[in-house]
């Protein structure tokens, strides 16, 4: 039996929190709503959640700080809400580790679509067909598509968000090809939520910070002027399961 996804809403506007909670419950989600970072910490200690909907403007510790803290602690999917709608806020949210964003005011159906999309990406990729290896190896790194796990050359697991892992998979499945930002958006998000183009740049930057020896002089993910990006390593399939 499939477990019902549990959503944590961190929103100090009681009317919005109530509306969203009711709508998500009517669409077969379990929901808990809290009003600030302190209550969020209590909720995370008390229960297990599959995704957090996090408002940017909160009393006390703001959403960006909470997002950074959450991302340092793990890879739980985060959708950030912002009332400003300016690109800088969206970029900052993505740089802090959010998987998606939504500008207020929003239609609850759009939030529902984004939640489902992020959970689908975080939930794993389809199992490989018979004879197809789930393991990809490149430049000493190992990526297991089946369990969505990345190991660095030292054999240590590197935590990636769902959005980061989707982008890395898109690169690994199309190595040494120039991919435009539009192509990468289509491959990773399908444009279902109409993401803005700079989100790819932010995700590339995040991957470089985690994977490149020198993010300012990247060797794995090359920037192609007026073209987009290219993943430069040679990809090899391996039947072995990393880490045992």
C-alpha positions in Angstrom: 0.0 0.0 0.0 1.4 3.4 -1.0 2.0 5.7 1.9 0.1 9.0 1.8 2.6 11.9 1.4 3.0 14.2 4.4 3.4 17.9 3.7 4.7 20.5 6.2 3.5 24.1 5.5 5.5 26.9 7.1 3.3 30.0 6.6 2.5 32.7 9.0 -0.6 33.9 7.1 -3.3 31.9 8.8 -5.8 32.3 6.0 -3.4 31.0 3.3 -2.2 28.2 5.6 -5.8 27.1 6.2 -6.8 27.3 2.6 -3.8 25.4 1.3 -4.1 22.7 4.1 -7.7 22.1 3.3 -7.1 21.9 -0.4 -4.2 19.4 0.0 -6.1 17.2 2.4 -9.0 17.1 -0.1 -6.4 15.8 -2.6 -5.2 12.9 -0.5 -2.3 14.5 1.3 -1.6 14.6 5.0 -0.8 18.1 6.1 0.6 20.0 9.1 0.8 23.7 9.2 3.1 25.9 11.4 3.7 29.6 11.5 7.4 30.1 12.0 10.9 28.4 12.2 10.6 27.5 15.8 7.3 25.6 15.2 8.9 24.0 12.1 11.7 22.6 14.2 9.3 21.1 16.6 7.2 19.5 13.8 10.3 18.0 12.2 11.3 16.5 15.6 7.8 15.1 16.0 7.1 13.6 12.6 8.3 12.6 9.2 7.5 14.7 6.2 8.0 14.2 2.5 8.0 17.9 1.4 8.1 21.4 2.9 6.2 24.4 1.6 8.2 27.3 3.0 7.2 30.9 3.0 10.0 33.4 2.3 8.7 36.2 4.6 8.3 34.8 8.1 8.5 36.3 11.6 11.9 35.7 13.3 14.1 33.5 11.1 13.2 34.1 7.5 12.5 31.5 4.8 15.9 31.8 3.2 17.7 31.1 6.4 15.4 28.2 7.2 15.9 26.8 3.7 19.7 26.9 4.1 19.4 25.2 7.4 17.1 22.5 6.1 19.4 21.9 3.1 22.4 21.5 5.4 20.5 18.9 7.3 19.3 16.8 4.4 17.7 16.6 1.0 14.0 16.9 1.8 12.2 18.6 -1.1 11.4 22.3 -0.5 9.0 24.5 -2.4 9.4 28.2 -1.5 6.6 30.8 -1.5 7.4 34.4 -2.1 5.1 37.5 -2.3 7.6 39.6 -4.2 7.8 37.8 -7.5 11.2 39.4 -8.4 13.8 37.2 -10.1 16.4 37.9 -7.4 14.1 36.3 -4.8 13.6 33.2 -6.9 17.4 33.0 -7.6 18.2 33.3 -3.9 15.7 30.6 -3.0 17.2 28.2 -5.5 20.7 29.1 -4.4 19.7 28.2 -0.8 18.6 24.8 -2.0 14.9 25.1 -2.8 13.6 22.6 -5.4 10.9 25.0 -6.8 9.2 28.3 -6.0 5.8 29.8 -6.3 4.8 33.5 -6.4 1.9 34.8 -4.3 -1.0 35.1 -5.0 -1.2 31.6 -6.5 -3.9 29.1 -7.4 -3.9 26.1 -5.0 -4.1 23.9 -8.1 -0.8 25.2 -9.3 0.8 24.5 -5.9 -0.7 21.0 -6.0 0.8 20.4 -9.5 4.2 21.6 -8.3 4.1 19.4 -5.2 3.3 16.4 -7.2 6.0 17.1 -9.7 8.7 17.6 -7.0 7.6 14.5 -5.2 7.7 12.6 -8.4 11.2 13.7 -9.1 12.3 13.0 -5.6 10.7 9.6 -5.5 13.1 8.0 -7.9 13.4 7.1 -11.6 11.9 4.0 -13.2 13.8 0.8 -12.7 16.1 0.0 -15.5 15.0 -2.6 -18.1 16.5 -6.0 -18.1 20.1 -5.9 -19.4 20.3 -2.1 -18.7 22.7 -1.1 -15.9 21.5 1.5 -13.4 25.1 2.5 -12.6 26.9 5.3 -14.4 30.5 6.0 -13.8 32.5 9.1 -14.9 35.7 10.7 -13.8 35.8 8.6 -10.7 32.2 9.4 -9.7 29.4 6.8 -9.6 25.7 7.6 -10.0 23.1 4.9 -9.3 20.0 5.8 -11.2 17.8 3.2 -9.5 18.3 4.6 -6.0 19.3 8.1 -7.0 22.6 8.0 -5.2 25.8 9.8 -6.1 29.3 8.7 -4.8 32.3 10.9 -5.2 35.8 9.4 -6.2 36.5 8.7 -2.5 33.4 6.5 -2.3 31.5 9.0 -0.1 27.8 9.8 -0.8 27.1 13.4 -1.9 23.7 14.7 -1.0 21.8 16.1 -3.9 18.3 17.7 -4.1 15.8 16.2 -6.5 16.3 19.0 -8.9 20.1 18.7 -8.8 19.9 15.0 -9.4 17.5 15.4 -12.3 19.9 17.8 -13.9 22.9 15.6 -13.4 21.0 12.6 -14.9 20.1 14.8 -18.0 23.8 15.6 -18.4 24.9 12.0 -17.9 22.4 10.6 -20.4 23.6 13.1 -23.0 27.4 13.5 -22.5 29.6 15.7 -24.7 26.5 17.3 -26.3 25.8 21.0 -26.0 22.4 21.4 -24.3 20.6 24.7 -24.2 18.9 26.0 -21.1 15.5 25.4 -22.8 16.5 21.8 -23.5 17.6 21.3 -20.0 14.3 22.8 -18.6 12.3 20.4 -20.8 14.4 17.4 -19.8 14.3 18.1 -16.1 10.9 19.8 -15.5 9.0 19.5 -18.7 8.0 23.1 -18.3 4.9 22.0 -16.6 5.3 24.7 -13.9 6.8 27.3 -16.3 10.1 27.7 -14.5 12.3 30.7 -15.4 15.4 30.2 -17.4 17.9 31.3 -14.8 16.9 28.3 -12.6 19.2 26.1 -14.8 22.1 28.4 -14.2 21.5 28.2 -10.4 21.3 24.4 -10.4 24.5 24.2 -12.5 26.2 26.4 -10.0 25.0 24.2 -7.1 26.2 21.0 -8.9 29.6 22.6 -9.5 30.0 23.6 -5.9 29.4 19.9 -4.9 31.3 18.2 -7.7 34.0 20.4 -9.2 37.5 20.6 -7.7 37.5 24.3 -8.6 33.9 25.6 -9.3 35.3 28.7 -10.9 37.2 26.6 -13.4 34.8 23.7 -14.0 36.0 20.5 -15.7 32.9 18.4 -15.6 30.1 20.9 -16.6 31.4 23.2 -19.3 29.7 26.5 -20.1 29.3 27.0 -23.9 29.0 30.6 -24.8 25.7 31.4 -26.5 24.9 27.7 -26.4 24.3 26.4 -22.9 26.2 23.7 -21.1 28.0 20.5 -22.0 28.9 17.5 -19.7 32.5 16.7 -20.7 33.3 13.3 -19.0 33.0 10.0 -20.8 30.2 8.0 -19.3 30.6 4.3 -18.6 27.9 1.8 -17.5 28.7 -0.5 -14.6 26.8 -3.5 -13.3 28.4 -3.1 -9.9 26.5 -1.6 -7.0 28.5 1.2 -5.3 29.0 1.0 -1.6 28.2 -2.7 -1.5 
